[in-house]
Amino acid sequence: MIETLSSNDYFILLCALLLITGVLAAKFSSRFGVPALVLFILLGMLAGSDGIGFIHFENIKLAQLLGLFALVIILFEGGLQTKWSTVKPVLLPSLSLATLGVIITSCIIAVAAKYILGLTWFEGMLFGAIVGSTDAAAVFAVLKGQNIKERLGSTLEAESGANDPMAVFLTLLFIEFILNDATSITYMITNFLWQMGAGLIIGLTFGKAASLAINRINLDSSGLYPVFALAFALLTYSVTALLGASGLLAVYVSALVIGSHDLTYKHSIFRFNEGFAWMMQISMFVILGLLVFPSDLLDGTIIIVGLLLSAILIFIARPAAVFLSTWNLNMNWKEKAFLSWAGLRGAVPIVLATFPLLAGLENSQLFFNLIFFIVLTSTLIQGSTIHFFAKSLSLTGPKKVTPMHTLELISIGKANAEIIEYEVNEETVVIGQQLKDIPFPKDVLINAIIRKGELITPTGNTKIENEDTLYILVSRKSEQELKNLLTPDNTAKSTRSFIKA
């Protein structure tokens, strides 16, 4: 009994140390010029039995389960943060990249894998399918905080959120082809239409139901609202997956719907899921790193073949997929070049690489090692140079503005008033005006102003300056009028930044 408790205590201590190290890695990743997820993977490899030896982990089935769970959380958080108003203009190129782009990439990599590795056609197509999609976790993490032009950032986020289902579908399909030659083309087409169509419909339905339930229910604790929203994400995935449709697509679509609604405790829901998604990213990439033996990756064959396949993916397959799938879709060559370079691989290919292992396919361990090497190469080379590449092509925009959000000191479930936090930016029309001269609605009160880290008690003579943070008490009925006052109607970009959280 004592030995069991001691073992549990060591496990909890180890989890604490890994999370602390992961958070510190995320903190300093930008200084190193390396995406945080690469450091998480290296942390797992270092802690594994082939590294320092702290953890001996080889439970592939458990790693796959935890990976899928983490992907659900990450997709849900990414969907919440992605606004429909920014996705709608780029919906067509995003969907084309998420479907046709994945197929083109998979086919080119399949041909390369067949002739380089001496695989059968089905095995080559399986290899191509596994690395065919960009990764939501990698894209969301790398783009967060970057001032990439909104059109391109939204395209990448929507593509990465929507193409995971295509990769999962193709991977399972070719495993089925390898194990059962009798699988028909009719079955393949029917299954694809059902997975995508049902996933979309169920995602929309659960997203609307969740938004309605969150606003209608009156919970005793504000901390229960984020848990309630997260439960809907897990419910959406599980119900959809049990019906044989794409649970990942359903989760992302439902999150888009939920994030576009005004919700009770919306800011708390967003912040909770952001923190939880970070925790799942750290956990997932560390666990995936534990599955790999560094000595296997340092094998000469893995390095040479891995670099060759990475080069084909980065410089041939992805650009071909982007230029062909966005043909005649109103994108110039610079935008297409950037989308080609920003096609990051990440957790999804590694998680999908566990499927052949569990199926007991020949060459499955070779697949896993090569795919892991390709993911590391893609993330390290492309992920660390995305901002430089965008800047070189003049595809960066202005500094991202912190959106206006509600501080839930007073809940809309308890009172008809809220406190708004608003960060003044260059497009705010009241800059330079004194508070007494600004025609605020009668039931609006400026409670405090934070200026250069100092608290200012506002008076009628106080002038609004750029980068001020205003804390405004407002009744719900005047909230939209306040937004219209602070946000010029003719500035679409600024209007989009005033989304209540």
Legacy VTK file of the C-alpha trace (Angstrom):
# vtk DataFile Version 3.0
C-alpha trace
ASCII
DATASET POLYDATA
POINTS 501 float
0.000 0.000 0.000
2.781 2.400 0.986
4.707 1.555 -2.187
1.604 2.274 -4.280
1.091 5.667 -2.645
4.758 6.471 -3.117
4.503 5.555 -6.809
1.448 7.794 -7.182
3.251 10.656 -5.469
6.197 10.334 -7.845
3.814 10.342 -10.811
2.118 13.543 -9.609
5.506 15.148 -8.994
6.621 14.171 -12.482
3.471 15.663 -14.038
4.067 18.900 -12.139
7.661 19.124 -13.309
6.749 18.385 -16.934
3.980 21.030 -16.936
6.227 23.639 -15.317
8.986 22.888 -17.802
6.468 23.028 -20.650
5.148 26.419 -19.541
8.679 27.792 -19.292
9.443 26.373 -22.737
6.379 28.167 -24.135
7.488 31.369 -22.401
10.965 31.371 -23.916
10.230 29.690 -27.254
9.914 33.026 -29.068
13.329 34.095 -27.762
14.856 30.899 -29.090
13.081 31.374 -32.417
11.644 27.860 -32.085
7.907 26.972 -31.940
6.920 25.859 -28.443
5.569 22.516 -29.632
9.059 21.489 -30.820
10.355 22.091 -27.319
7.467 20.051 -25.887
8.352 17.125 -28.166
12.050 17.381 -27.293
11.100 17.475 -23.620
9.232 14.187 -24.037
12.128 12.609 -25.938
14.567 13.779 -23.278
12.436 12.408 -20.413
11.890 9.052 -22.139
13.684 5.772 -21.594
16.094 6.535 -24.451
16.909 9.916 -22.907
17.417 10.630 -19.221
15.192 7.671 -18.454
12.663 9.316 -16.129
9.691 7.751 -17.910
9.338 4.468 -19.733
6.241 4.835 -21.899
5.282 2.659 -24.842
1.487 2.356 -24.554
0.537 3.333 -28.102
-3.188 2.880 -27.538
-3.157 5.220 -24.532
-1.070 7.753 -26.455
-3.592 7.668 -29.300
-6.496 8.179 -26.883
-4.801 11.104 -25.160
-3.823 12.560 -28.528
-7.400 12.481 -29.822
-8.705 13.954 -26.565
-6.151 16.760 -26.789
-7.049 17.430 -30.439
-10.709 17.812 -29.485
-9.797 20.418 -26.852
-7.381 22.256 -29.169
-9.857 22.327 -32.069
-12.611 23.546 -29.753
-10.458 26.368 -28.407
-9.276 27.286 -31.903
-12.848 27.362 -33.178
-13.949 29.593 -30.287
-11.212 32.101 -31.105
-11.949 32.040 -34.864
-14.702 34.458 -35.808
-17.170 33.596 -38.550
-16.851 37.150 -39.892
-13.185 36.457 -40.696
-13.717 32.885 -41.931
-16.603 33.627 -44.298
-14.555 35.625 -46.892
-11.939 32.832 -47.095
-14.288 29.872 -46.799
-13.869 28.695 -50.394
-10.040 28.633 -50.510
-9.923 27.129 -46.995
-12.259 24.273 -47.908
-10.443 23.714 -51.191
-7.120 23.462 -49.349
-8.686 21.201 -46.699
-10.006 18.729 -49.279
-8.395 18.969 -52.714
-5.158 20.274 -51.188
-4.878 17.293 -48.842
-5.535 14.856 -51.699
-2.891 16.473 -53.936
-0.313 16.529 -51.135
-1.064 12.917 -50.209
-0.738 11.719 -53.811
2.636 13.418 -54.387
4.056 12.108 -51.110
2.607 8.664 -51.892
4.524 8.484 -55.174
7.716 9.643 -53.459
7.304 7.175 -50.576
6.576 4.263 -52.934
9.740 4.692 -54.976
12.057 5.864 -52.179
10.970 3.240 -49.633
9.939 0.501 -52.068
6.351 0.346 -50.768
3.198 -0.936 -52.425
0.815 1.649 -53.832
-1.607 1.280 -50.933
1.227 1.625 -48.414
2.495 4.695 -50.246
-0.988 6.229 -50.222
-1.276 5.474 -46.509
2.019 7.251 -45.839
0.878 10.215 -47.941
-2.497 10.389 -46.181
-0.870 10.526 -42.754
1.263 13.583 -43.604
-1.229 15.108 -46.039
-2.908 17.630 -43.740
-1.678 20.687 -41.902
-2.050 20.558 -38.144
-4.467 22.698 -36.142
-2.398 22.550 -32.944
0.763 23.658 -34.767
-0.942 26.376 -36.821
-2.941 27.828 -33.917
0.155 27.877 -31.685
2.504 29.434 -34.254
0.056 32.070 -35.547
-1.131 33.169 -32.090
0.015 36.751 -31.525
1.528 37.084 -35.015
0.507 40.077 -37.116
0.039 38.043 -40.293
-2.573 39.600 -42.589
-6.000 38.584 -41.354
-7.052 37.030 -44.672
-4.076 34.655 -44.669
-4.214 33.848 -40.973
-7.915 33.035 -41.217
-7.316 30.847 -44.274
-4.638 28.838 -42.501
-6.684 28.445 -39.312
-9.846 27.418 -41.163
-7.872 25.003 -43.358
-6.111 23.365 -40.420
-9.360 23.092 -38.486
-11.191 21.511 -41.424
-8.558 19.249 -42.986
-7.933 16.945 -40.022
-11.132 14.985 -40.820
-9.925 14.464 -44.391
-6.578 13.110 -43.163
-8.273 10.805 -40.651
-10.682 9.564 -43.334
-7.906 8.840 -45.864
-5.705 7.142 -43.258
-8.445 4.788 -42.078
-9.510 4.172 -45.675
-6.074 3.006 -46.844
-5.562 0.882 -43.741
-8.851 -0.778 -44.686
-7.631 -1.231 -48.267
-4.412 -2.865 -47.063
-6.210 -5.195 -44.658
-9.186 -5.883 -46.918
-8.763 -5.730 -50.687
-12.543 -6.041 -51.144
-13.215 -2.445 -50.059
-15.112 -0.760 -52.897
-14.932 2.714 -54.388
-18.674 3.115 -53.746
-18.116 2.472 -50.044
-15.295 5.015 -50.017
-17.383 7.785 -51.608
-20.453 7.078 -49.481
-18.411 6.997 -46.294
-16.694 10.285 -47.160
-19.976 12.090 -47.860
-21.483 10.775 -44.636
-18.473 11.731 -42.504
-18.255 15.287 -43.811
-21.981 15.968 -44.246
-23.099 14.499 -40.940
-20.147 16.070 -39.128
-21.096 19.502 -40.449
-24.801 19.160 -39.594
-24.198 17.734 -36.115
-21.603 20.438 -35.400
-24.026 23.206 -36.358
-26.827 21.635 -34.318
-24.771 21.092 -31.168
-23.183 24.539 -31.482
-26.576 26.255 -31.503
-27.865 24.018 -28.714
-24.809 24.749 -26.569
-25.112 28.521 -27.097
-28.787 28.435 -26.111
-28.135 26.225 -23.074
-25.258 28.377 -21.793
-27.372 31.537 -21.950
-30.532 29.969 -20.548
-29.080 28.075 -17.608
-28.488 29.999 -14.370
-25.614 28.304 -12.536
-24.636 29.131 -8.967
-20.926 29.421 -9.749
-19.364 31.289 -12.664
-16.659 28.619 -12.799
-19.215 26.074 -13.989
-19.893 27.854 -17.292
-16.517 26.960 -18.897
-16.950 23.366 -17.722
-20.450 23.312 -19.211
-19.127 24.568 -22.572
-16.286 22.043 -22.561
-18.750 19.237 -21.847
-20.614 20.181 -25.028
-17.358 19.919 -27.008
-16.740 16.390 -25.740
-20.400 15.475 -26.272
-20.302 16.784 -29.843
-17.215 14.736 -30.700
-18.380 11.517 -29.063
-21.903 11.524 -30.472
-20.648 12.341 -33.976
-17.890 9.720 -33.848
-20.279 7.057 -32.550
-22.524 7.788 -35.535
-19.595 7.123 -37.857
-19.152 10.766 -38.886
-16.220 13.143 -38.408
-16.130 14.141 -34.748
-13.190 16.523 -35.250
-15.060 18.459 -37.934
-18.181 18.595 -35.746
-16.214 19.981 -32.791
-14.589 22.715 -34.874
-17.891 23.746 -36.485
-19.723 23.784 -33.144
-16.962 25.943 -31.645
-17.287 28.400 -34.537
-21.015 28.670 -33.826
-20.546 29.059 -30.062
-17.782 31.641 -30.469
-19.987 33.786 -32.721
-22.718 34.150 -30.066
-22.938 36.556 -27.144
-22.675 34.247 -24.147
-22.967 34.465 -20.407
-19.410 34.439 -18.995
-17.994 34.297 -22.519
-14.634 35.708 -21.486
-14.298 33.131 -18.707
-15.187 30.358 -21.151
-12.551 31.568 -23.610
-9.791 31.970 -21.021
-10.497 28.612 -19.397
-10.379 26.796 -22.723
-7.252 28.678 -23.771
-5.446 27.547 -20.626
-6.774 24.012 -20.911
-5.748 23.847 -24.582
-2.210 24.887 -23.639
-2.117 22.172 -20.988
-3.313 19.595 -23.507
-0.741 20.759 -26.069
2.060 20.352 -23.552
0.771 16.953 -22.426
0.099 15.674 -25.947
3.455 16.632 -27.466
5.379 15.406 -24.424
3.565 12.037 -24.607
4.165 11.778 -28.345
7.818 12.584 -27.709
7.955 9.754 -25.166
6.947 7.287 -27.893
10.058 8.032 -29.920
13.540 6.740 -29.284
16.063 9.453 -30.252
18.516 6.737 -31.279
16.032 5.605 -33.952
15.749 9.124 -35.354
19.522 9.447 -35.488
19.763 6.373 -37.701
21.429 7.316 -40.985
18.631 5.892 -43.138
15.937 7.771 -41.195
17.865 11.045 -41.469
18.576 10.780 -45.205
15.143 9.485 -46.218
13.411 11.806 -43.751
15.187 14.888 -45.098
14.421 13.851 -48.668
10.704 13.323 -47.964
10.571 16.555 -45.929
12.087 18.471 -48.832
9.557 16.968 -51.254
6.710 17.836 -48.872
7.858 21.398 -48.189
9.104 22.424 -51.632
7.000 20.324 -54.034
3.893 18.707 -52.560
2.580 21.581 -50.432
3.214 24.328 -53.041
1.598 22.174 -55.754
-1.418 21.590 -53.501
-1.775 25.294 -52.703
-1.361 26.610 -56.250
-3.663 23.976 -57.773
-6.396 24.015 -55.107
-6.566 27.836 -55.027
-6.496 28.220 -58.802
-8.694 31.154 -59.877
-9.672 31.948 -56.256
-8.495 35.550 -56.172
-5.122 34.991 -54.511
-1.852 36.449 -55.780
1.409 34.551 -55.975
2.770 36.054 -52.754
-0.225 34.849 -50.759
0.022 31.399 -52.319
3.755 31.274 -51.604
3.112 32.130 -47.965
0.337 29.538 -47.650
2.734 27.002 -49.150
5.407 27.764 -46.584
2.984 27.907 -43.629
1.626 24.374 -44.137
2.863 23.099 -40.781
2.690 19.459 -39.746
2.268 18.604 -36.087
0.338 16.367 -33.717
-2.214 14.988 -36.202
0.322 13.151 -38.418
2.019 11.679 -35.325
-1.309 10.556 -33.846
-2.352 9.119 -37.217
0.973 7.295 -37.437
-0.109 5.261 -34.397
-3.019 3.794 -36.376
-0.828 1.510 -38.560
1.080 0.480 -35.407
-2.129 -0.603 -33.679
-3.293 -2.327 -36.860
-0.040 -4.317 -36.930
0.829 -3.312 -40.492
4.187 -4.115 -41.987
6.583 -1.136 -41.992
4.408 0.638 -39.386
7.385 1.393 -37.103
9.339 2.784 -40.072
6.319 4.943 -40.924
6.127 6.268 -37.366
9.822 7.184 -37.160
9.865 8.862 -40.579
6.652 10.793 -39.945
7.956 11.956 -36.576
11.150 13.147 -38.285
9.141 14.963 -40.979
6.976 16.696 -38.360
10.041 17.873 -36.448
11.647 19.127 -39.649
8.506 20.909 -40.834
7.790 22.567 -37.510
11.381 23.548 -36.832
12.175 24.963 -40.269
8.822 26.393 -41.346
7.387 27.268 -37.946
10.397 29.294 -36.856
10.494 31.312 -40.103
6.805 32.047 -40.732
6.963 35.648 -39.519
10.190 36.311 -41.439
8.652 34.814 -44.581
5.475 36.898 -44.228
7.481 40.058 -43.607
9.704 39.388 -46.621
6.604 39.100 -48.819
5.011 42.219 -47.237
2.149 40.135 -45.878
2.187 41.413 -42.309
-0.516 43.700 -40.992
-0.757 46.188 -38.137
-0.187 45.124 -34.567
-3.036 42.940 -33.380
-5.521 44.793 -31.213
-6.727 43.267 -27.991
-10.496 42.870 -28.431
-12.976 44.508 -26.095
-14.328 42.057 -23.591
-16.475 41.842 -20.519
-15.016 41.497 -17.055
-17.514 39.251 -15.411
-17.525 41.039 -12.076
-21.229 41.438 -12.684
-22.813 38.578 -14.576
-25.512 39.137 -17.150
-27.190 36.240 -15.425
-27.359 38.239 -12.153
-27.702 41.888 -13.195
-28.395 44.009 -16.233
-24.927 45.572 -16.263
-21.353 44.695 -17.132
-17.849 46.072 -16.839
-16.104 46.381 -20.192
-12.338 46.381 -20.647
-11.383 48.297 -23.788
-7.866 48.929 -25.117
-7.617 52.195 -27.046
-5.864 51.892 -30.410
-5.027 54.160 -33.314
-8.445 53.617 -34.896
-10.402 54.660 -31.795
-12.239 57.853 -32.728
-12.213 59.416 -29.233
-8.411 59.677 -28.926
-7.436 63.150 -27.715
-10.914 64.012 -26.467
-11.767 64.855 -22.879
-14.250 62.541 -21.184
-16.716 65.366 -20.645
-16.832 66.030 -24.411
-17.508 62.409 -25.414
-21.234 61.709 -25.927
-21.387 58.520 -23.882
-24.813 56.968 -23.284
-26.300 58.221 -19.989
-25.869 54.879 -18.214
-22.126 54.569 -18.971
-19.417 55.294 -16.422
-15.631 55.245 -16.934
-14.435 53.636 -13.707
-10.679 53.600 -14.273
-7.951 54.136 -16.849
-4.658 52.234 -16.989
-1.980 54.280 -18.765
1.571 52.976 -19.153
1.077 50.615 -16.247
-0.286 53.280 -13.885
-3.817 53.734 -12.559
-5.499 57.025 -13.425
-8.680 58.132 -11.696
-10.772 59.627 -14.501
-12.340 63.082 -14.300
-14.238 65.100 -16.858
-10.995 66.757 -17.988
-9.121 63.485 -18.542
-8.042 63.013 -22.160
-8.092 59.633 -23.899
-4.660 58.609 -25.175
-3.494 55.809 -27.468
-2.915 52.463 -25.696
-5.018 53.493 -22.692
-7.029 50.681 -21.140
-10.519 51.824 -20.143
-12.753 50.069 -17.619
-16.318 51.018 -18.402
-19.483 50.210 -16.457
-22.414 49.934 -18.880
-25.934 48.585 -18.874
-26.670 45.815 -21.364
-29.146 47.956 -23.283
-26.437 50.573 -23.962
-23.603 48.164 -24.735
-24.077 48.222 -28.508
-24.393 52.018 -28.495
-21.086 52.207 -26.613
-19.408 49.938 -29.177
-20.742 52.058 -32.032
-19.376 55.178 -30.341
-15.880 53.794 -29.829
-15.742 51.958 -33.147
-16.086 53.875 -36.428
-18.763 52.281 -38.608
-16.651 52.680 -41.739
-13.724 50.713 -40.352
-14.538 47.042 -40.801
-11.305 45.826 -39.274
-11.822 47.859 -36.129
-15.426 46.748 -35.882
-14.364 43.119 -35.900
-12.062 43.778 -32.926
-15.038 44.737 -30.722
-16.381 41.274 -30.143
-17.688 40.759 -26.654
-15.989 37.982 -24.798
LINES 1 502
501 0 1 2 3 4 5 6 7 8 9 10 11 12 13 14 15 16 17 18 19 20 21 22 23 24 25 26 27 28 29 30 31 32 33 34 35 36 37 38 39 40 41 42 43 44 45 46 47 48 49 50 51 52 53 54 55 56 57 58 59 60 61 62 63 64 65 66 67 68 69 70 71 72 73 74 75 76 77 78 79 80 81 82 83 84 85 86 87 88 89 90 91 92 93 94 95 96 97 98 99 100 101 102 103 104 105 106 107 108 109 110 111 112 113 114 115 116 117 118 119 120 121 122 123 124 125 126 127 128 129 130 131 132 133 134 135 136 137 138 139 140 141 142 143 144 145 146 147 148 149 150 151 152 153 154 155 156 157 158 159 160 161 162 163 164 165 166 167 168 169 170 171 172 173 174 175 176 177 178 179 180 181 182 183 184 185 186 187 188 189 190 191 192 193 194 195 196 197 198 199 200 201 202 203 204 205 206 207 208 209 210 211 212 213 214 215 216 217 218 219 220 221 222 223 224 225 226 227 228 229 230 231 232 233 234 235 236 237 238 239 240 241 242 243 244 245 246 247 248 249 250 251 252 253 254 255 256 257 258 259 260 261 262 263 264 265 266 267 268 269 270 271 272 273 274 275 276 277 278 279 280 281 282 283 284 285 286 287 288 289 290 291 292 293 294 295 296 297 298 299 300 301 302 303 304 305 306 307 308 309 310 311 312 313 314 315 316 317 318 319 320 321 322 323 324 325 326 327 328 329 330 331 332 333 334 335 336 337 338 339 340 341 342 343 344 345 346 347 348 349 350 351 352 353 354 355 356 357 358 359 360 361 362 363 364 365 366 367 368 369 370 371 372 373 374 375 376 377 378 379 380 381 382 383 384 385 386 387 388 389 390 391 392 393 394 395 396 397 398 399 400 401 402 403 404 405 406 407 408 409 410 411 412 413 414 415 416 417 418 419 420 421 422 423 424 425 426 427 428 429 430 431 432 433 434 435 436 437 438 439 440 441 442 443 444 445 446 447 448 449 450 451 452 453 454 455 456 457 458 459 460 461 462 463 464 465 466 467 468 469 470 471 472 473 474 475 476 477 478 479 480 481 482 483 484 485 486 487 488 489 490 491 492 493 494 495 496 497 498 499 500
